[in-house]
Amino acid sequence: MKKLMLGLALIAAFTVISCKNENKKVENSEEVAVAEYQCPMKCEGEKTYSDKDTKCPVCGMGLKEVEHTNGHENHDQ
């Protein structure tokens, strides 16, 4: 009888321990968009930078944020 009680206690303990791990926060799988910056004169074509405070190495102008579209505007539903 003691072995049965010990076995049930161990099963209960493992169940409680394993259930605690399921309470972890689930992260969203979508990627976070990173802002990209580009010379408004497009001196370097489509080259982008990640730092807003960088200036264009060709003309010295401040960079502007690139506006991205979701790329689905031309699709038929």
PDB file of N, CA, C and O in Angstrom:
ATOM      1  N   MET A   1       0.819  -1.189   0.000  1.00  0.00           N
ATOM      2  CA  MET A   1       0.000   0.000   0.000  1.00  0.00           C
ATOM      3  C   MET A   1       0.870   1.262   0.000  1.00  0.00           C
ATOM      4  O   MET A   1       0.543   2.258  -0.646  1.00  0.00           O
ATOM      5  N   LYS A   2       1.995   1.199   0.746  1.00  0.00           N
ATOM      6  CA  LYS A   2       2.887   2.354   0.800  1.00  0.00           C
ATOM      7  C   LYS A   2       3.490   2.632  -0.578  1.00  0.00           C
ATOM      8  O   LYS A   2       3.674   3.791  -0.949  1.00  0.00           O
ATOM      9  N   LYS A   3       3.802   1.569  -1.344  1.00  0.00           N
ATOM     10  CA  LYS A   3       4.374   1.746  -2.677  1.00  0.00           C
ATOM     11  C   LYS A   3       3.356   2.391  -3.610  1.00  0.00           C
ATOM     12  O   LYS A   3       3.712   3.226  -4.441  1.00  0.00           O
ATOM     13  N   LEU A   4       2.101   2.007  -3.473  1.00  0.00           N
ATOM     14  CA  LEU A   4       1.043   2.587  -4.304  1.00  0.00           C
ATOM     15  C   LEU A   4       0.878   4.071  -3.998  1.00  0.00           C
ATOM     16  O   LEU A   4       0.757   4.883  -4.916  1.00  0.00           O
ATOM     17  N   MET A   5       0.872   4.427  -2.733  1.00  0.00           N
ATOM     18  CA  MET A   5       0.735   5.831  -2.327  1.00  0.00           C
ATOM     19  C   MET A   5       1.940   6.641  -2.794  1.00  0.00           C
ATOM     20  O   MET A   5       1.790   7.775  -3.251  1.00  0.00           O
ATOM     21  N   LEU A   6       3.133   6.063  -2.681  1.00  0.00           N
ATOM     22  CA  LEU A   6       4.346   6.746  -3.125  1.00  0.00           C
ATOM     23  C   LEU A   6       4.300   6.955  -4.649  1.00  0.00           C
ATOM     24  O   LEU A   6       4.663   8.023  -5.141  1.00  0.00           O
ATOM     25  N   GLY A   7       3.855   5.940  -5.383  1.00  0.00           N
ATOM     26  CA  GLY A   7       3.739   6.044  -6.836  1.00  0.00           C
ATOM     27  C   GLY A   7       2.752   7.125  -7.247  1.00  0.00           C
ATOM     28  O   GLY A   7       3.032   7.912  -8.152  1.00  0.00           O
ATOM     29  N   LEU A   8       1.593   7.169  -6.586  1.00  0.00           N
ATOM     30  CA  LEU A   8       0.590   8.190  -6.885  1.00  0.00           C
ATOM     31  C   LEU A   8       1.110   9.593  -6.557  1.00  0.00           C
ATOM     32  O   LEU A   8       0.845  10.549  -7.284  1.00  0.00           O
ATOM     33  N   ALA A   9       1.854   9.700  -5.452  1.00  0.00           N
ATOM     34  CA  ALA A   9       2.423  10.997  -5.064  1.00  0.00           C
ATOM     35  C   ALA A   9       3.439  11.467  -6.107  1.00  0.00           C
ATOM     36  O   ALA A   9       3.475  12.649  -6.447  1.00  0.00           O
ATOM     37  N   LEU A  10       4.264  10.546  -6.615  1.00  0.00           N
ATOM     38  CA  LEU A  10       5.252  10.908  -7.632  1.00  0.00           C
ATOM     39  C   LEU A  10       4.570  11.328  -8.942  1.00  0.00           C
ATOM     40  O   LEU A  10       4.985  12.297  -9.578  1.00  0.00           O
ATOM     41  N   ILE A  11       3.541  10.608  -9.333  1.00  0.00           N
ATOM     42  CA  ILE A  11       2.806  10.960 -10.546  1.00  0.00           C
ATOM     43  C   ILE A  11       2.181  12.352 -10.404  1.00  0.00           C
ATOM     44  O   ILE A  11       2.242  13.163 -11.328  1.00  0.00           O
ATOM     45  N   ALA A  12       1.584  12.616  -9.245  1.00  0.00           N
ATOM     46  CA  ALA A  12       0.976  13.923  -8.999  1.00  0.00           C
ATOM     47  C   ALA A  12       2.039  15.027  -9.030  1.00  0.00           C
ATOM     48  O   ALA A  12       1.799  16.099  -9.586  1.00  0.00           O
ATOM     49  N   ALA A  13       3.203  14.772  -8.441  1.00  0.00           N
ATOM     50  CA  ALA A  13       4.275  15.773  -8.415  1.00  0.00           C
ATOM     51  C   ALA A  13       4.767  16.072  -9.832  1.00  0.00           C
ATOM     52  O   ALA A  13       4.952  17.236 -10.187  1.00  0.00           O
ATOM     53  N   PHE A  14       4.981  15.033 -10.643  1.00  0.00           N
ATOM     54  CA  PHE A  14       5.437  15.246 -12.016  1.00  0.00           C
ATOM     55  C   PHE A  14       4.388  15.980 -12.839  1.00  0.00           C
ATOM     56  O   PHE A  14       4.737  16.800 -13.688  1.00  0.00           O
ATOM     57  N   THR A  15       3.130  15.707 -12.607  1.00  0.00           N
ATOM     58  CA  THR A  15       2.059  16.386 -13.330  1.00  0.00           C
ATOM     59  C   THR A  15       2.045  17.872 -13.006  1.00  0.00           C
ATOM     60  O   THR A  15       1.911  18.706 -13.901  1.00  0.00           O
ATOM     61  N   VAL A  16       2.183  18.199 -11.738  1.00  0.00           N
ATOM     62  CA  VAL A  16       2.186  19.606 -11.318  1.00  0.00           C
ATOM     63  C   VAL A  16       3.398  20.326 -11.899  1.00  0.00           C
ATOM     64  O   VAL A  16       3.278  21.454 -12.378  1.00  0.00           O
ATOM     65  N   ILE A  17       4.550  19.689 -11.861  1.00  0.00           N
ATOM     66  CA  ILE A  17       5.771  20.308 -12.378  1.00  0.00           C
ATOM     67  C   ILE A  17       5.664  20.543 -13.880  1.00  0.00           C
ATOM     68  O   ILE A  17       6.037  21.609 -14.371  1.00  0.00           O
ATOM     69  N   SER A  18       5.157  19.557 -14.609  1.00  0.00           N
ATOM     70  CA  SER A  18       5.076  19.708 -16.060  1.00  0.00           C
ATOM     71  C   SER A  18       4.022  20.734 -16.463  1.00  0.00           C
ATOM     72  O   SER A  18       4.179  21.389 -17.494  1.00  0.00           O
ATOM     73  N   CYS A  19       2.965  20.894 -15.692  1.00  0.00           N
ATOM     74  CA  CYS A  19       1.925  21.877 -16.009  1.00  0.00           C
ATOM     75  C   CYS A  19       2.415  23.304 -15.798  1.00  0.00           C
ATOM     76  O   CYS A  19       1.943  24.219 -16.473  1.00  0.00           O
ATOM     77  N   LYS A  20       3.342  23.509 -14.886  1.00  0.00           N
ATOM     78  CA  LYS A  20       3.857  24.861 -14.645  1.00  0.00           C
ATOM     79  C   LYS A  20       4.588  25.392 -15.861  1.00  0.00           C
ATOM     80  O   LYS A  20       4.570  26.600 -16.098  1.00  0.00           O
ATOM     81  N   ASN A  21       5.231  24.537 -16.641  1.00  0.00           N
ATOM     82  CA  ASN A  21       5.967  24.975 -17.826  1.00  0.00           C
ATOM     83  C   ASN A  21       5.037  25.454 -18.930  1.00  0.00           C
ATOM     84  O   ASN A  21       5.466  26.218 -19.794  1.00  0.00           O
ATOM     85  N   GLU A  22       3.788  25.034 -18.931  1.00  0.00           N
ATOM     86  CA  GLU A  22       2.855  25.449 -19.965  1.00  0.00           C
ATOM     87  C   GLU A  22       2.350  26.875 -19.764  1.00  0.00           C
ATOM     88  O   GLU A  22       1.728  27.428 -20.671  1.00  0.00           O
ATOM     89  N   ASN A  23       2.589  27.474 -18.632  1.00  0.00           N
ATOM     90  CA  ASN A  23       2.113  28.819 -18.341  1.00  0.00           C
ATOM     91  C   ASN A  23       3.039  29.901 -18.874  1.00  0.00           C
ATOM     92  O   ASN A  23       2.788  31.087 -18.662  1.00  0.00           O
ATOM     93  N   LYS A  24       4.100  29.512 -19.557  1.00  0.00           N
ATOM     94  CA  LYS A  24       5.017  30.506 -20.099  1.00  0.00           C
ATOM     95  C   LYS A  24       4.326  31.317 -21.178  1.00  0.00           C
ATOM     96  O   LYS A  24       3.459  30.814 -21.893  1.00  0.00           O
ATOM     97  N   LYS A  25       4.716  32.564 -21.287  1.00  0.00           N
ATOM     98  CA  LYS A  25       4.124  33.469 -22.268  1.00  0.00           C
ATOM     99  C   LYS A  25       4.480  33.005 -23.675  1.00  0.00           C
ATOM    100  O   LYS A  25       5.644  32.739 -23.972  1.00  0.00           O
ATOM    101  N   VAL A  26       3.493  32.909 -24.520  1.00  0.00           N
ATOM    102  CA  VAL A  26       3.704  32.521 -25.910  1.00  0.00           C
ATOM    103  C   VAL A  26       3.975  33.786 -26.710  1.00  0.00           C
ATOM    104  O   VAL A  26       3.188  34.732 -26.685  1.00  0.00           O
ATOM    105  N   GLU A  27       5.101  33.791 -27.420  1.00  0.00           N
ATOM    106  CA  GLU A  27       5.460  34.960 -28.203  1.00  0.00           C
ATOM    107  C   GLU A  27       4.798  34.901 -29.571  1.00  0.00           C
ATOM    108  O   GLU A  27       4.590  33.829 -30.139  1.00  0.00           O
ATOM    109  N   ASN A  28       4.479  36.064 -30.075  1.00  0.00           N
ATOM    110  CA  ASN A  28       3.876  36.164 -31.396  1.00  0.00           C
ATOM    111  C   ASN A  28       4.937  35.802 -32.433  1.00  0.00           C
ATOM    112  O   ASN A  28       6.077  36.258 -32.341  1.00  0.00           O
ATOM    113  N   SER A  29       4.572  34.996 -33.405  1.00  0.00           N
ATOM    114  CA  SER A  29       5.535  34.540 -34.393  1.00  0.00           C
ATOM    115  C   SER A  29       5.783  35.558 -35.499  1.00  0.00           C
ATOM    116  O   SER A  29       6.657  35.351 -36.341  1.00  0.00           O
ATOM    117  N   GLU A  30       5.029  36.652 -35.511  1.00  0.00           N
ATOM    118  CA  GLU A  30       5.237  37.665 -36.538  1.00  0.00           C
ATOM    119  C   GLU A  30       6.513  38.455 -36.245  1.00  0.00           C
ATOM    120  O   GLU A  30       6.840  38.735 -35.092  1.00  0.00           O
ATOM    121  N   GLU A  31       7.211  38.800 -37.300  1.00  0.00           N
ATOM    122  CA  GLU A  31       8.430  39.572 -37.135  1.00  0.00           C
ATOM    123  C   GLU A  31       8.100  41.045 -36.895  1.00  0.00           C
ATOM    124  O   GLU A  31       7.105  41.567 -37.399  1.00  0.00           O
ATOM    125  N   VAL A  32       8.947  41.691 -36.124  1.00  0.00           N
ATOM    126  CA  VAL A  32       8.775  43.110 -35.873  1.00  0.00           C
ATOM    127  C   VAL A  32       9.455  43.867 -37.009  1.00  0.00           C
ATOM    128  O   VAL A  32      10.604  43.596 -37.357  1.00  0.00           O
ATOM    129  N   ALA A  33       8.733  44.804 -37.571  1.00  0.00           N
ATOM    130  CA  ALA A  33       9.285  45.571 -38.686  1.00  0.00           C
ATOM    131  C   ALA A  33      10.358  46.525 -38.181  1.00  0.00           C
ATOM    132  O   ALA A  33      10.159  47.232 -37.193  1.00  0.00           O
ATOM    133  N   VAL A  34      11.476  46.538 -38.853  1.00  0.00           N
ATOM    134  CA  VAL A  34      12.577  47.435 -38.517  1.00  0.00           C
ATOM    135  C   VAL A  34      12.511  48.609 -39.482  1.00  0.00           C
ATOM    136  O   VAL A  34      12.383  48.423 -40.693  1.00  0.00           O
ATOM    137  N   ALA A  35      12.598  49.813 -38.943  1.00  0.00           N
ATOM    138  CA  ALA A  35      12.530  51.005 -39.785  1.00  0.00           C
ATOM    139  C   ALA A  35      13.776  51.081 -40.663  1.00  0.00           C
ATOM    140  O   ALA A  35      14.890  50.822 -40.208  1.00  0.00           O
ATOM    141  N   GLU A  36      13.571  51.435 -41.907  1.00  0.00           N
ATOM    142  CA  GLU A  36      14.668  51.628 -42.839  1.00  0.00           C
ATOM    143  C   GLU A  36      14.635  53.063 -43.331  1.00  0.00           C
ATOM    144  O   GLU A  36      13.569  53.655 -43.496  1.00  0.00           O
ATOM    145  N   TYR A  37      15.810  53.607 -43.560  1.00  0.00           N
ATOM    146  CA  TYR A  37      15.930  54.995 -43.999  1.00  0.00           C
ATOM    147  C   TYR A  37      16.707  55.049 -45.294  1.00  0.00           C
ATOM    148  O   TYR A  37      17.577  54.217 -45.555  1.00  0.00           O
ATOM    149  N   GLN A  38      16.371  56.064 -46.121  1.00  0.00           N
ATOM    150  CA  GLN A  38      16.939  56.166 -47.455  1.00  0.00           C
ATOM    151  C   GLN A  38      17.085  57.638 -47.824  1.00  0.00           C
ATOM    152  O   GLN A  38      16.330  58.482 -47.342  1.00  0.00           O
ATOM    153  N   CYS A  39      18.049  57.939 -48.673  1.00  0.00           N
ATOM    154  CA  CYS A  39      18.220  59.305 -49.157  1.00  0.00           C
ATOM    155  C   CYS A  39      17.005  59.688 -49.988  1.00  0.00           C
ATOM    156  O   CYS A  39      16.607  58.922 -50.866  1.00  0.00           O
ATOM    157  N   PRO A  40      16.396  60.863 -49.738  1.00  0.00           N
ATOM    158  CA  PRO A  40      15.234  61.274 -50.534  1.00  0.00           C
ATOM    159  C   PRO A  40      15.587  61.502 -52.007  1.00  0.00           C
ATOM    160  O   PRO A  40      14.700  61.455 -52.860  1.00  0.00           O
ATOM    161  N   MET A  41      16.847  61.745 -52.319  1.00  0.00           N
ATOM    162  CA  MET A  41      17.276  61.943 -53.703  1.00  0.00           C
ATOM    163  C   MET A  41      17.658  60.623 -54.374  1.00  0.00           C
ATOM    164  O   MET A  41      17.932  60.585 -55.574  1.00  0.00           O
ATOM    165  N   LYS A  42      17.673  59.547 -53.593  1.00  0.00           N
ATOM    166  CA  LYS A  42      18.031  58.194 -54.075  1.00  0.00           C
ATOM    167  C   LYS A  42      19.379  58.189 -54.799  1.00  0.00           C
ATOM    168  O   LYS A  42      19.537  57.596 -55.866  1.00  0.00           O
ATOM    169  N   CYS A  43      20.347  58.875 -54.175  1.00  0.00           N
ATOM    170  CA  CYS A  43      21.700  58.948 -54.735  1.00  0.00           C
ATOM    171  C   CYS A  43      22.319  57.565 -54.902  1.00  0.00           C
ATOM    172  O   CYS A  43      23.076  57.325 -55.842  1.00  0.00           O
ATOM    173  N   GLU A  44      21.997  56.665 -53.991  1.00  0.00           N
ATOM    174  CA  GLU A  44      22.569  55.319 -54.044  1.00  0.00           C
ATOM    175  C   GLU A  44      21.518  54.284 -54.462  1.00  0.00           C
ATOM    176  O   GLU A  44      21.590  53.120 -54.067  1.00  0.00           O
ATOM    177  N   GLY A  45      20.563  54.713 -55.246  1.00  0.00           N
ATOM    178  CA  GLY A  45      19.526  53.796 -55.709  1.00  0.00           C
ATOM    179  C   GLY A  45      18.585  53.425 -54.566  1.00  0.00           C
ATOM    180  O   GLY A  45      18.055  54.301 -53.882  1.00  0.00           O
ATOM    181  N   GLU A  46      18.382  52.146 -54.364  1.00  0.00           N
ATOM    182  CA  GLU A  46      17.462  51.668 -53.342  1.00  0.00           C
ATOM    183  C   GLU A  46      18.164  51.297 -52.028  1.00  0.00           C
ATOM    184  O   GLU A  46      17.561  50.640 -51.180  1.00  0.00           O
ATOM    185  N   LYS A  47      19.427  51.708 -51.847  1.00  0.00           N
ATOM    186  CA  LYS A  47      20.171  51.366 -50.640  1.00  0.00           C
ATOM    187  C   LYS A  47      19.501  51.991 -49.427  1.00  0.00           C
ATOM    188  O   LYS A  47      19.107  53.157 -49.457  1.00  0.00           O
ATOM    189  N   THR A  48      19.372  51.204 -48.351  1.00  0.00           N
ATOM    190  CA  THR A  48      18.749  51.690 -47.123  1.00  0.00           C
ATOM    191  C   THR A  48      19.710  51.566 -45.954  1.00  0.00           C
ATOM    192  O   THR A  48      20.689  50.821 -45.998  1.00  0.00           O
ATOM    193  N   TYR A  49      19.402  52.315 -44.916  1.00  0.00           N
ATOM    194  CA  TYR A  49      20.190  52.314 -43.687  1.00  0.00           C
ATOM    195  C   TYR A  49      19.245  52.076 -42.517  1.00  0.00           C
ATOM    196  O   TYR A  49      18.052  52.368 -42.606  1.00  0.00           O
ATOM    197  N   SER A  50      19.780  51.547 -41.421  1.00  0.00           N
ATOM    198  CA  SER A  50      18.946  51.298 -40.246  1.00  0.00           C
ATOM    199  C   SER A  50      19.031  52.431 -39.231  1.00  0.00           C
ATOM    200  O   SER A  50      18.225  52.484 -38.302  1.00  0.00           O
ATOM    201  N   ASP A  51      19.986  53.332 -39.389  1.00  0.00           N
ATOM    202  CA  ASP A  51      20.167  54.430 -38.435  1.00  0.00           C
ATOM    203  C   ASP A  51      19.594  55.722 -39.014  1.00  0.00           C
ATOM    204  O   ASP A  51      20.044  56.202 -40.054  1.00  0.00           O
ATOM    205  N   LYS A  52      18.603  56.274 -38.333  1.00  0.00           N
ATOM    206  CA  LYS A  52      17.930  57.489 -38.789  1.00  0.00           C
ATOM    207  C   LYS A  52      18.887  58.683 -38.858  1.00  0.00           C
ATOM    208  O   LYS A  52      18.733  59.552 -39.716  1.00  0.00           O
ATOM    209  N   ASP A  53      19.860  58.725 -37.970  1.00  0.00           N
ATOM    210  CA  ASP A  53      20.746  59.878 -37.881  1.00  0.00           C
ATOM    211  C   ASP A  53      21.881  59.862 -38.905  1.00  0.00           C
ATOM    212  O   ASP A  53      22.684  60.794 -38.936  1.00  0.00           O
ATOM    213  N   THR A  54      21.964  58.842 -39.730  1.00  0.00           N
ATOM    214  CA  THR A  54      22.979  58.782 -40.771  1.00  0.00           C
ATOM    215  C   THR A  54      22.606  59.760 -41.882  1.00  0.00           C
ATOM    216  O   THR A  54      21.427  59.963 -42.175  1.00  0.00           O
ATOM    217  N   LYS A  55      23.609  60.354 -42.487  1.00  0.00           N
ATOM    218  CA  LYS A  55      23.376  61.237 -43.631  1.00  0.00           C
ATOM    219  C   LYS A  55      23.852  60.538 -44.895  1.00  0.00           C
ATOM    220  O   LYS A  55      24.729  59.675 -44.847  1.00  0.00           O
ATOM    221  N   CYS A  56      23.277  60.912 -46.007  1.00  0.00           N
ATOM    222  CA  CYS A  56      23.658  60.321 -47.287  1.00  0.00           C
ATOM    223  C   CYS A  56      25.145  60.597 -47.532  1.00  0.00           C
ATOM    224  O   CYS A  56      25.572  61.750 -47.471  1.00  0.00           O
ATOM    225  N   PRO A  57      25.933  59.560 -47.807  1.00  0.00           N
ATOM    226  CA  PRO A  57      27.364  59.778 -48.031  1.00  0.00           C
ATOM    227  C   PRO A  57      27.655  60.488 -49.350  1.00  0.00           C
ATOM    228  O   PRO A  57      28.764  60.986 -49.542  1.00  0.00           O
ATOM    229  N   VAL A  58      26.688  60.544 -50.260  1.00  0.00           N
ATOM    230  CA  VAL A  58      26.908  61.182 -51.554  1.00  0.00           C
ATOM    231  C   VAL A  58      26.564  62.668 -51.500  1.00  0.00           C
ATOM    232  O   VAL A  58      27.389  63.509 -51.856  1.00  0.00           O
ATOM    233  N   CYS A  59      25.323  63.002 -51.048  1.00  0.00           N
ATOM    234  CA  CYS A  59      24.887  64.408 -51.083  1.00  0.00           C
ATOM    235  C   CYS A  59      24.820  65.058 -49.694  1.00  0.00           C
ATOM    236  O   CYS A  59      24.693  66.278 -49.597  1.00  0.00           O
ATOM    237  N   GLY A  60      24.902  64.276 -48.637  1.00  0.00           N
ATOM    238  CA  GLY A  60      24.903  64.823 -47.283  1.00  0.00           C
ATOM    239  C   GLY A  60      23.533  65.131 -46.716  1.00  0.00           C
ATOM    240  O   GLY A  60      23.438  65.654 -45.606  1.00  0.00           O
ATOM    241  N   MET A  61      22.462  64.821 -47.449  1.00  0.00           N
ATOM    242  CA  MET A  61      21.105  65.077 -46.953  1.00  0.00           C
ATOM    243  C   MET A  61      20.742  64.089 -45.843  1.00  0.00           C
ATOM    244  O   MET A  61      21.269  62.978 -45.775  1.00  0.00           O
ATOM    245  N   GLY A  62      19.830  64.527 -44.977  1.00  0.00           N
ATOM    246  CA  GLY A  62      19.306  63.636 -43.949  1.00  0.00           C
ATOM    247  C   GLY A  62      18.430  62.568 -44.587  1.00  0.00           C
ATOM    248  O   GLY A  62      17.774  62.813 -45.599  1.00  0.00           O
ATOM    249  N   LEU A  63      18.424  61.396 -43.994  1.00  0.00           N
ATOM    250  CA  LEU A  63      17.658  60.286 -44.548  1.00  0.00           C
ATOM    251  C   LEU A  63      16.196  60.363 -44.134  1.00  0.00           C
ATOM    252  O   LEU A  63      15.875  60.891 -43.069  1.00  0.00           O
ATOM    253  N   LYS A  64      15.323  59.845 -44.963  1.00  0.00           N
ATOM    254  CA  LYS A  64      13.883  59.780 -44.694  1.00  0.00           C
ATOM    255  C   LYS A  64      13.493  58.317 -44.544  1.00  0.00           C
ATOM    256  O   LYS A  64      14.094  57.435 -45.157  1.00  0.00           O
ATOM    257  N   GLU A  65      12.470  58.069 -43.711  1.00  0.00           N
ATOM    258  CA  GLU A  65      12.017  56.698 -43.498  1.00  0.00           C
ATOM    259  C   GLU A  65      11.347  56.159 -44.766  1.00  0.00           C
ATOM    260  O   GLU A  65      10.562  56.852 -45.414  1.00  0.00           O
ATOM    261  N   VAL A  66      11.670  54.920 -45.101  1.00  0.00           N
ATOM    262  CA  VAL A  66      11.094  54.252 -46.269  1.00  0.00           C
ATOM    263  C   VAL A  66       9.719  53.735 -45.872  1.00  0.00           C
ATOM    264  O   VAL A  66       9.569  53.070 -44.847  1.00  0.00           O
ATOM    265  N   GLU A  67       8.716  54.043 -46.690  1.00  0.00           N
ATOM    266  CA  GLU A  67       7.367  53.547 -46.433  1.00  0.00           C
ATOM    267  C   GLU A  67       7.195  52.233 -47.157  1.00  0.00           C
ATOM    268  O   GLU A  67       7.299  52.164 -48.382  1.00  0.00           O
ATOM    269  N   HIS A  68       6.927  51.180 -46.384  1.00  0.00           N
ATOM    270  CA  HIS A  68       6.727  49.854 -46.963  1.00  0.00           C
ATOM    271  C   HIS A  68       5.238  49.571 -47.079  1.00  0.00           C
ATOM    272  O   HIS A  68       4.446  49.961 -46.222  1.00  0.00           O
ATOM    273  N   THR A  69       4.873  48.885 -48.159  1.00  0.00           N
ATOM    274  CA  THR A  69       3.504  48.398 -48.289  1.00  0.00           C
ATOM    275  C   THR A  69       3.530  46.903 -48.000  1.00  0.00           C
ATOM    276  O   THR A  69       4.594  46.283 -48.003  1.00  0.00           O
ATOM    277  N   ASN A  70       2.370  46.334 -47.752  1.00  0.00           N
ATOM    278  CA  ASN A  70       2.331  44.916 -47.421  1.00  0.00           C
ATOM    279  C   ASN A  70       2.525  44.023 -48.638  1.00  0.00           C
ATOM    280  O   ASN A  70       2.656  42.809 -48.483  1.00  0.00           O
ATOM    281  N   GLY A  71       2.548  44.575 -49.826  1.00  0.00           N
ATOM    282  CA  GLY A  71       2.821  43.809 -51.023  1.00  0.00           C
ATOM    283  C   GLY A  71       1.645  43.002 -51.530  1.00  0.00           C
ATOM    284  O   GLY A  71       1.809  42.184 -52.435  1.00  0.00           O
ATOM    285  N   HIS A  72       0.462  43.209 -50.970  1.00  0.00           N
ATOM    286  CA  HIS A  72      -0.706  42.444 -51.373  1.00  0.00           C
ATOM    287  C   HIS A  72      -1.751  43.293 -52.100  1.00  0.00           C
ATOM    288  O   HIS A  72      -2.859  42.815 -52.344  1.00  0.00           O
ATOM    289  N   GLU A  73      -1.428  44.518 -52.445  1.00  0.00           N
ATOM    290  CA  GLU A  73      -2.422  45.390 -53.033  1.00  0.00           C
ATOM    291  C   GLU A  73      -2.808  44.972 -54.452  1.00  0.00           C
ATOM    292  O   GLU A  73      -3.884  45.350 -54.917  1.00  0.00           O
ATOM    293  N   ASN A  74      -1.979  44.213 -55.150  1.00  0.00           N
ATOM    294  CA  ASN A  74      -2.284  43.806 -56.517  1.00  0.00           C
ATOM    295  C   ASN A  74      -2.854  42.394 -56.614  1.00  0.00           C
ATOM    296  O   ASN A  74      -3.060  41.891 -57.719  1.00  0.00           O
ATOM    297  N   HIS A  75      -3.108  41.757 -55.494  1.00  0.00           N
ATOM    298  CA  HIS A  75      -3.625  40.397 -55.513  1.00  0.00           C
ATOM    299  C   HIS A  75      -5.144  40.391 -55.553  1.00  0.00           C
ATOM    300  O   HIS A  75      -5.796  41.230 -54.932  1.00  0.00           O
ATOM    301  N   ASP A  76      -5.704  39.433 -56.291  1.00  0.00           N
ATOM    302  CA  ASP A  76      -7.147  39.233 -56.303  1.00  0.00           C
ATOM    303  C   ASP A  76      -7.524  38.349 -55.132  1.00  0.00           C
ATOM    304  O   ASP A  76      -6.797  37.413 -54.796  1.00  0.00           O
ATOM    305  N   GLN A  77      -8.642  38.635 -54.518  1.00  0.00           N
ATOM    306  CA  GLN A  77      -9.101  37.839 -53.384  1.00  0.00           C
ATOM    307  C   GLN A  77      -9.958  36.707 -53.850  1.00  0.00           C
ATOM    308  O   GLN A  77     -10.440  35.922 -53.034  1.00  0.00           O
TER     309      GLN A  77
END
